[in-house]
Amino acid sequence: MEYIEVPVMSECFAKGNKPEYLFWVGCLGSFDDRAKKISRAFCKILSACKVDYAVLGKEETCCGDPVRRAGNEMLYQMQALTIIEMLTMYEVKKIVTFCPHCFNTFKNEYTDLGADFEVIHSTVLLESLIDQGKLKINPDVFKENKITYHDACYLGRANDIYDTPRNLIDKLSGNRIEMNRCKSFAFCCGAGGAQMFKEAEQGNKEVFIERIEEAIETKADIIATACPYCMVMLTDGIKYKNKEEEILNYDIIEMIAKGL
Protein backbone atom coordinates (compact mmCIF):
# COMPACT_ATOMS: atom_id res chain seq x y z
CA MET A 1 0.00 0.00 0.00
CA GLU A 2 1.33 3.42 -0.95
CA TYR A 3 2.26 5.56 2.08
CA ILE A 4 0.78 9.04 2.20
CA GLU A 5 1.59 11.47 4.98
CA VAL A 6 -1.66 13.19 5.93
CA PRO A 7 -1.36 16.52 7.80
CA VAL A 8 -3.24 16.75 11.11
CA MET A 9 -4.89 20.05 12.02
CA SER A 10 -3.67 20.19 15.65
CA GLU A 11 -0.05 19.66 14.56
CA CYS A 12 -0.32 22.24 11.78
CA PHE A 13 -1.91 24.76 14.12
CA ALA A 14 0.79 24.21 16.77
CA LYS A 15 3.39 25.17 14.13
CA GLY A 16 1.46 28.31 13.22
CA ASN A 17 0.16 26.88 9.96
CA LYS A 18 -3.48 27.30 8.93
CA PRO A 19 -4.34 24.87 6.10
CA GLU A 20 -6.68 26.19 3.42
CA TYR A 21 -8.98 23.17 3.63
CA LEU A 22 -10.13 20.93 6.43
CA PHE A 23 -10.78 17.49 4.93
CA TRP A 24 -13.70 16.12 6.93
CA VAL A 25 -13.31 12.37 6.57
CA GLY A 26 -16.67 11.34 8.05
CA CYS A 27 -17.66 8.24 10.01
CA LEU A 28 -17.76 5.85 7.06
CA GLY A 29 -14.55 7.26 5.63
CA SER A 30 -12.90 6.63 9.00
CA PHE A 31 -14.32 3.27 10.07
CA ASP A 32 -15.86 1.42 7.10
CA ASP A 33 -13.21 -0.70 5.40
CA ARG A 34 -14.57 -0.03 1.92
CA ALA A 35 -14.90 3.74 2.44
CA LYS A 36 -11.38 3.94 3.92
CA LYS A 37 -10.13 3.27 0.39
CA ILE A 38 -11.97 6.41 -0.78
CA SER A 39 -10.35 8.44 2.02
CA ARG A 40 -6.88 7.23 1.01
CA ALA A 41 -7.57 7.93 -2.66
CA PHE A 42 -8.72 11.48 -1.88
CA CYS A 43 -5.62 12.17 0.23
CA LYS A 44 -3.49 10.80 -2.61
CA ILE A 45 -5.11 13.24 -5.04
CA LEU A 46 -4.88 16.22 -2.67
CA SER A 47 -1.20 15.49 -1.98
CA ALA A 48 -0.43 15.03 -5.69
CA CYS A 49 -2.07 18.38 -6.47
CA LYS A 50 -0.24 20.04 -3.54
CA VAL A 51 -3.52 21.17 -1.96
CA ASP A 52 -3.02 22.77 1.45
CA TYR A 53 -5.21 20.60 3.66
CA ALA A 54 -5.36 18.80 6.99
CA VAL A 55 -7.62 16.38 8.85
CA LEU A 56 -8.75 16.47 12.47
CA GLY A 57 -7.60 12.91 13.13
CA LYS A 58 -8.70 11.66 16.54
CA GLU A 59 -10.48 14.96 17.21
CA GLU A 60 -13.06 14.29 14.49
CA THR A 61 -16.46 13.04 15.65
CA CYS A 62 -19.75 12.37 13.87
CA CYS A 63 -21.31 15.48 12.32
CA GLY A 64 -24.66 14.46 13.82
CA ASP A 65 -26.59 13.74 10.62
CA PRO A 66 -27.68 10.16 11.49
CA VAL A 67 -28.89 11.01 15.00
CA ARG A 68 -30.88 13.99 13.72
CA ARG A 69 -32.52 11.87 11.02
CA ALA A 70 -33.28 9.25 13.66
CA GLY A 71 -35.03 11.90 15.76
CA ASN A 72 -32.53 12.74 18.52
CA GLU A 73 -32.40 16.51 18.03
CA MET A 74 -30.74 17.18 21.38
CA LEU A 75 -27.78 14.91 20.67
CA TYR A 76 -27.46 16.41 17.18
CA GLN A 77 -27.25 19.95 18.55
CA MET A 78 -24.73 18.88 21.21
CA GLN A 79 -22.55 17.34 18.50
CA ALA A 80 -22.91 20.30 16.16
CA LEU A 81 -22.14 22.98 18.75
CA THR A 82 -19.07 21.07 19.96
CA ILE A 83 -17.77 20.74 16.39
CA ILE A 84 -18.48 24.37 15.53
CA GLU A 85 -16.54 25.45 18.64
CA MET A 86 -13.56 23.26 17.69
CA LEU A 87 -13.48 24.38 14.04
CA THR A 88 -13.76 28.02 15.10
CA MET A 89 -10.81 27.49 17.44
CA TYR A 90 -8.78 26.16 14.50
CA GLU A 91 -9.95 29.12 12.38
CA VAL A 92 -11.29 26.77 9.71
CA LYS A 93 -12.70 28.64 6.72
CA LYS A 94 -13.19 25.84 4.14
CA ILE A 95 -14.41 22.29 4.69
CA VAL A 96 -14.20 19.62 1.99
CA THR A 97 -15.83 16.22 2.39
CA PHE A 98 -16.75 13.33 0.09
CA CYS A 99 -19.80 12.38 2.17
CA PRO A 100 -22.94 14.18 0.94
CA HIS A 101 -24.56 13.63 4.35
CA CYS A 102 -21.76 15.53 6.10
CA PHE A 103 -21.72 18.05 3.25
CA ASN A 104 -25.44 18.78 3.53
CA THR A 105 -25.36 18.99 7.33
CA PHE A 106 -22.41 21.42 7.41
CA LYS A 107 -23.68 23.52 4.50
CA ASN A 108 -27.38 23.76 5.20
CA GLU A 109 -27.96 22.90 8.85
CA TYR A 110 -24.97 24.09 10.89
CA THR A 111 -25.69 27.64 9.76
CA ASP A 112 -28.79 27.60 12.03
CA LEU A 113 -26.40 27.19 14.96
CA GLY A 114 -24.07 30.02 13.94
CA ALA A 115 -21.55 28.21 11.73
CA ASP A 116 -19.89 30.21 8.95
CA PHE A 117 -17.81 27.85 6.82
CA GLU A 118 -17.48 27.41 3.09
CA VAL A 119 -18.45 23.79 2.50
CA ILE A 120 -17.31 21.99 -0.66
CA HIS A 121 -18.06 18.51 -1.93
CA SER A 122 -15.08 16.54 -3.18
CA THR A 123 -16.40 16.36 -6.75
CA VAL A 124 -16.65 20.14 -6.94
CA LEU A 125 -13.09 20.57 -5.66
CA LEU A 126 -11.77 17.95 -8.09
CA GLU A 127 -13.44 19.63 -11.06
CA SER A 128 -11.96 22.94 -9.93
CA LEU A 129 -8.47 21.41 -9.70
CA ILE A 130 -8.84 20.05 -13.24
CA ASP A 131 -10.00 23.44 -14.54
CA GLN A 132 -6.98 25.09 -12.88
CA GLY A 133 -4.64 22.60 -14.51
CA LYS A 134 -3.46 21.25 -11.15
CA LEU A 135 -5.06 17.83 -11.65
CA LYS A 136 -4.27 15.91 -14.81
CA ILE A 137 -5.86 12.53 -15.34
CA ASN A 138 -5.28 9.73 -17.81
CA PRO A 139 -8.41 9.42 -19.98
CA ASP A 140 -7.48 5.90 -21.09
CA VAL A 141 -7.86 4.05 -17.77
CA PHE A 142 -11.63 3.54 -18.09
CA LYS A 143 -12.09 4.14 -21.82
CA GLU A 144 -13.24 0.54 -22.37
CA ASN A 145 -15.75 0.63 -19.51
CA LYS A 146 -19.45 1.36 -19.66
CA ILE A 147 -20.27 3.49 -16.61
CA THR A 148 -23.55 4.46 -14.98
CA TYR A 149 -23.73 7.08 -12.24
CA HIS A 150 -26.00 6.86 -9.21
CA ASP A 151 -27.16 10.25 -7.88
CA ALA A 152 -26.84 10.54 -4.10
CA CYS A 153 -29.96 12.17 -2.61
CA TYR A 154 -28.05 14.67 -0.47
CA LEU A 155 -25.80 15.65 -3.36
CA GLY A 156 -28.46 15.86 -6.05
CA ARG A 157 -31.92 16.80 -4.86
CA ALA A 158 -30.73 18.41 -1.63
CA ASN A 159 -27.91 20.49 -3.15
CA ASP A 160 -28.51 20.50 -6.91
CA ILE A 161 -25.12 18.95 -7.79
CA TYR A 162 -25.89 16.82 -10.84
CA ASP A 163 -23.51 17.84 -13.63
CA THR A 164 -20.18 17.95 -11.76
CA PRO A 165 -19.92 14.20 -11.03
CA ARG A 166 -20.98 13.43 -14.60
CA ASN A 167 -18.38 15.86 -15.98
CA LEU A 168 -15.67 14.03 -14.05
CA ILE A 169 -16.83 10.64 -15.32
CA ASP A 170 -16.85 11.96 -18.89
CA LYS A 171 -13.20 12.94 -18.51
CA LEU A 172 -12.44 9.30 -17.66
CA SER A 173 -14.73 7.54 -20.12
CA GLY A 174 -16.76 8.39 -23.19
CA ASN A 175 -19.18 5.61 -22.43
CA ARG A 176 -21.51 6.87 -19.67
CA ILE A 177 -25.11 5.70 -19.66
CA GLU A 178 -27.96 6.92 -17.46
CA MET A 179 -30.39 4.83 -15.46
CA ASN A 180 -34.06 5.41 -16.21
CA ARG A 181 -34.47 7.30 -12.94
CA CYS A 182 -31.67 9.84 -12.66
CA LYS A 183 -30.86 13.41 -11.63
CA SER A 184 -33.82 15.01 -9.81
CA PHE A 185 -35.89 11.87 -10.46
CA ALA A 186 -33.21 9.49 -9.17
CA PHE A 187 -34.16 6.67 -6.82
CA CYS A 188 -32.61 6.53 -3.33
CA CYS A 189 -30.11 3.79 -2.47
CA GLY A 190 -32.03 3.13 0.74
CA ALA A 191 -29.51 4.39 3.30
CA GLY A 192 -30.68 7.97 3.90
CA GLY A 193 -32.72 9.17 6.85
CA ALA A 194 -30.73 6.83 9.17
CA GLN A 195 -32.39 3.87 7.39
CA MET A 196 -29.01 2.17 7.01
CA PHE A 197 -28.87 1.67 10.76
CA LYS A 198 -32.26 -0.01 11.24
CA GLU A 199 -34.10 -3.08 10.04
CA ALA A 200 -36.08 -2.79 6.82
CA GLU A 201 -39.76 -1.95 7.12
CA GLN A 202 -42.47 -4.15 5.64
CA GLY A 203 -42.81 -4.04 1.87
CA ASN A 204 -42.46 -6.05 -1.30
CA LYS A 205 -38.82 -5.19 -2.02
CA GLU A 206 -35.96 -3.42 -0.27
CA VAL A 207 -34.96 -0.06 -1.75
CA PHE A 208 -31.35 -1.01 -2.52
CA ILE A 209 -32.49 -4.07 -4.46
CA GLU A 210 -34.79 -2.01 -6.68
CA ARG A 211 -31.99 0.50 -7.32
CA ILE A 212 -29.41 -2.13 -8.19
CA GLU A 213 -31.88 -3.71 -10.61
CA GLU A 214 -32.14 -0.34 -12.39
CA ALA A 215 -28.33 -0.19 -12.58
CA ILE A 216 -28.12 -3.74 -13.96
CA GLU A 217 -30.62 -2.82 -16.70
CA THR A 218 -28.09 -0.33 -18.13
CA LYS A 219 -25.64 -3.22 -18.71
CA ALA A 220 -22.89 -1.01 -17.23
CA ASP A 221 -19.80 -2.75 -15.87
CA ILE A 222 -19.07 0.06 -13.39
CA ILE A 223 -21.50 1.84 -11.08
CA ALA A 224 -19.98 5.18 -10.10
CA THR A 225 -21.01 6.81 -6.84
CA ALA A 226 -20.10 9.95 -4.93
CA CYS A 227 -21.38 8.94 -1.48
CA PRO A 228 -20.06 6.29 0.95
CA TYR A 229 -23.61 5.46 2.10
CA CYS A 230 -24.61 4.73 -1.49
CA MET A 231 -21.42 2.70 -1.87
CA VAL A 232 -22.46 0.41 1.01
CA MET A 233 -25.98 -0.12 -0.29
CA LEU A 234 -25.08 -0.65 -3.93
CA THR A 235 -22.24 -3.02 -3.04
CA ASP A 236 -24.74 -5.03 -1.00
CA GLY A 237 -27.06 -5.00 -4.00
CA ILE A 238 -24.33 -6.30 -6.31
CA LYS A 239 -23.63 -9.14 -3.88
CA TYR A 240 -27.34 -9.88 -3.47
CA LYS A 241 -27.67 -10.25 -7.24
CA ASN A 242 -24.45 -12.32 -7.46
CA LYS A 243 -22.93 -9.83 -9.89
CA GLU A 244 -19.54 -9.32 -8.22
CA GLU A 245 -17.74 -10.78 -11.24
CA GLU A 246 -19.62 -8.55 -13.69
CA ILE A 247 -20.13 -5.17 -12.00
CA LEU A 248 -17.70 -3.00 -10.02
CA ASN A 249 -18.68 -0.14 -7.73
CA TYR A 250 -16.23 2.77 -7.54
CA ASP A 251 -16.41 6.18 -5.98
CA ILE A 252 -15.50 8.86 -8.53
CA ILE A 253 -12.55 9.78 -6.30
CA GLU A 254 -11.13 6.27 -6.69
CA MET A 255 -11.55 6.41 -10.45
CA ILE A 256 -9.66 9.69 -10.67
CA ALA A 257 -6.92 8.37 -8.37
CA LYS A 258 -6.46 5.41 -10.74
CA GLY A 259 -6.13 7.87 -13.60
CA LEU A 260 -3.48 10.11 -12.01
FENRA-V559296 format. One record per residue. N is the residue number from 1. RES is the residue in three letters. PSI is psi in whole degrees, 0 to 359 (none if undefined). BURIAL is # if it has 9 or more other ideal C-beta (glycine too) atoms within 8 Angstrom, else .. D_LAST is the distance of its C-alpha to the last C-alpha in Angstrom with 1 decimal. Layout:
BEGIN
n:res:psi:burial:d_last
N:RES:PSI:BURIAL:D_LAST
N:RES:PSI:BURIAL:D_LAST
END
This chain:
BEGIN
n:res:psi:burial:d_last
1:MET:134:.:16.1
2:GLU:132:.:13.8
3:TYR:130:.:15.9
4:ILE:125:.:14.9
5:GLU:116:.:17.8
6:VAL:122:.:18.3
7:PRO:142:#:20.9
8:VAL:134:#:24.1
9:MET:316:#:26.0
10:SER:322:#:29.4
11:GLU:320:#:28.4
12:CYS:315:#:26.9
13:PHE:323:#:30.0
14:ALA:333:.:32.3
15:LYS:2:.:30.9
16:GLY:9:.:31.5
17:ASN:142:.:27.9
18:LYS:95:.:27.1
19:PRO:148:#:23.4
20:GLU:322:.:22.5
21:TYR:139:#:21.1
22:LEU:119:#:22.4
23:PHE:108:#:19.9
24:TRP:111:#:22.3
25:VAL:320:#:21.1
26:GLY:163:#:24.0
27:CYS:313:.:26.3
28:LEU:319:#:24.2
29:GLY:340:#:21.0
30:SER:325:#:23.3
31:PHE:333:.:25.5
32:ASP:126:#:24.4
33:ASP:321:.:22.7
34:ARG:317:#:20.5
35:ALA:338:#:19.5
36:LYS:327:#:18.8
37:LYS:326:#:15.6
38:ILE:317:#:14.6
39:SER:314:#:15.7
40:ARG:318:#:13.8
41:ALA:320:#:10.4
42:PHE:318:#:11.5
43:CYS:323:#:12.6
44:LYS:316:#:9.4
45:ILE:312:#:7.8
46:LEU:317:#:11.2
47:SER:319:#:11.6
48:ALA:327:.:8.6
49:CYS:2:#:10.0
50:LYS:40:.:13.4
51:VAL:136:#:14.9
52:ASP:99:.:18.5
53:TYR:168:#:18.9
54:ALA:161:#:21.0
55:VAL:164:#:22.2
56:LEU:339:#:25.8
57:GLY:230:.:25.6
58:LYS:346:.:29.1
59:GLU:346:.:30.4
60:GLU:136:#:28.5
61:THR:181:.:30.7
62:CYS:141:.:30.7
63:CYS:342:#:30.6
64:GLY:357:#:33.7
65:ASP:310:#:32.5
66:PRO:320:#:33.7
67:VAL:328:#:37.1
68:ARG:316:#:37.8
69:ARG:329:#:37.1
70:ALA:352:#:39.3
71:GLY:1:.:42.1
72:ASN:79:.:42.2
73:GLU:324:.:42.2
74:MET:313:.:43.7
75:LEU:320:#:41.0
76:TYR:311:#:38.3
77:GLN:324:#:39.9
78:MET:314:.:40.4
79:GLN:310:#:36.7
80:ALA:313:#:35.7
81:LEU:322:#:38.2
82:THR:317:#:37.2
83:ILE:317:#:33.5
84:ILE:318:#:34.5
85:GLU:317:.:36.7
86:MET:315:#:34.0
87:LEU:327:#:31.3
88:THR:321:.:34.1
89:MET:320:.:35.0
90:TYR:3:#:31.4
91:GLU:40:.:31.6
92:VAL:131:#:28.5
93:LYS:327:.:27.9
94:LYS:131:#:24.5
95:ILE:131:#:23.4
96:VAL:136:#:20.0
97:THR:150:#:19.9
98:PHE:359:#:18.2
99:CYS:115:#:21.7
100:PRO:334:#:23.7
101:HIS:312:#:26.9
102:CYS:315:#:26.3
103:PHE:310:#:25.1
104:ASN:319:#:28.3
105:THR:312:#:30.5
106:PHE:316:#:29.4
107:LYS:318:#:29.3
108:ASN:346:#:32.5
109:GLU:325:#:34.6
110:TYR:334:#:34.4
111:THR:331:#:35.7
112:ASP:341:.:39.0
113:LEU:14:#:39.3
114:GLY:5:.:38.6
115:ALA:147:#:34.9
116:ASP:71:.:33.4
117:PHE:149:#:29.6
118:GLU:123:.:26.9
119:VAL:128:#:24.9
120:ILE:133:#:21.5
121:HIS:149:#:19.6
122:SER:321:#:15.9
123:THR:324:#:15.3
124:VAL:318:#:17.3
125:LEU:319:#:15.6
126:LEU:318:#:12.1
127:GLU:322:#:13.8
128:SER:319:.:15.5
129:LEU:324:#:12.6
130:ILE:315:#:11.4
131:ASP:328:.:15.1
132:GLN:353:.:15.4
133:GLY:7:.:12.8
134:LYS:335:.:11.2
135:LEU:117:#:7.9
136:LYS:129:.:6.5
137:ILE:153:#:4.8
138:ASN:115:.:6.1
139:PRO:358:#:9.4
140:ASP:349:.:10.8
141:VAL:320:#:9.4
142:PHE:20:#:12.1
143:LYS:337:#:14.4
144:GLU:354:.:17.2
145:ASN:142:#:17.2
146:LYS:123:#:19.8
147:ILE:134:#:18.6
148:THR:145:#:21.1
149:TYR:131:#:20.5
150:HIS:121:#:22.9
151:ASP:122:#:24.0
152:ALA:137:#:24.7
153:CYS:315:#:28.2
154:TYR:346:#:27.5
155:LEU:317:#:24.6
156:GLY:275:#:26.3
157:ARG:325:#:30.1
158:ALA:332:#:30.3
159:ASN:8:#:28.0
160:ASP:33:.:27.6
161:ILE:95:#:23.8
162:TYR:316:#:23.4
163:ASP:323:.:21.5
164:THR:309:#:18.5
165:PRO:323:#:17.0
166:ARG:322:#:18.0
167:ASN:320:#:16.5
168:LEU:317:#:13.0
169:ILE:319:#:13.8
170:ASP:337:#:15.2
171:LYS:342:.:12.0
172:LEU:333:#:10.6
173:SER:143:#:14.1
174:GLY:18:.:17.4
175:ASN:60:#:19.4
176:ARG:136:#:19.9
177:ILE:139:#:23.4
178:GLU:148:.:25.3
179:MET:161:#:27.6
180:ASN:317:.:31.2
181:ARG:112:.:31.1
182:CYS:172:#:28.2
183:LYS:230:.:27.6
184:SER:347:.:30.8
185:PHE:12:.:32.5
186:ALA:155:#:29.9
187:PHE:137:#:31.3
188:CYS:152:#:30.6
189:CYS:341:#:29.0
190:GLY:0:#:32.0
191:ALA:338:#:30.7
192:GLY:166:#:31.6
193:GLY:27:.:34.8
194:ALA:14:#:34.7
195:GLN:335:#:35.4
196:MET:338:#:32.8
197:PHE:12:.:35.1
198:LYS:166:.:38.4
199:GLU:151:.:40.0
200:ALA:145:.:39.8
201:GLU:168:.:42.8
202:GLN:141:.:45.1
203:GLY:179:.:44.0
204:ASN:333:.:43.5
205:LYS:141:.:39.8
206:GLU:149:.:37.1
207:VAL:315:#:34.6
208:PHE:331:#:31.5
209:ILE:317:#:33.2
210:GLU:321:#:34.0
211:ARG:319:#:30.5
212:ILE:330:#:28.9
213:GLU:323:#:31.6
214:GLU:323:#:30.5
215:ALA:319:#:26.9
216:ILE:325:#:28.3
217:GLU:333:.:30.4
218:THR:344:#:27.4
219:LYS:24:.:26.7
220:ALA:150:#:23.0
221:ASP:356:#:21.1
222:ILE:130:#:18.6
223:ILE:117:#:19.9
224:ALA:137:#:17.3
225:THR:167:#:18.6
226:ALA:33:#:18.1
227:CYS:128:#:20.8
228:PRO:332:#:21.4
229:TYR:313:#:25.0
230:CYS:322:#:24.2
231:MET:314:#:21.9
232:VAL:311:#:25.0
233:MET:317:#:27.4
234:LEU:325:#:25.4
235:THR:318:#:24.6
236:ASP:320:#:28.3
237:GLY:318:#:29.1
238:ILE:317:#:27.1
239:LYS:319:#:29.0
240:TYR:324:#:32.3
241:LYS:4:#:32.0
242:ASN:45:.:31.0
243:LYS:18:#:27.9
244:GLU:331:.:25.5
245:GLU:345:.:25.3
246:GLU:329:.:24.7
247:ILE:132:#:22.6
248:LEU:153:.:19.4
249:ASN:112:#:18.8
250:TYR:145:#:15.4
251:ASP:148:#:14.8
252:ILE:325:#:12.6
253:ILE:315:#:10.7
254:GLU:321:#:10.1
255:MET:318:#:9.0
256:ILE:321:#:6.3
257:ALA:323:#:5.3
258:LYS:336:.:5.7
259:GLY:8:#:3.8
260:LEU:none:#:0.0
END
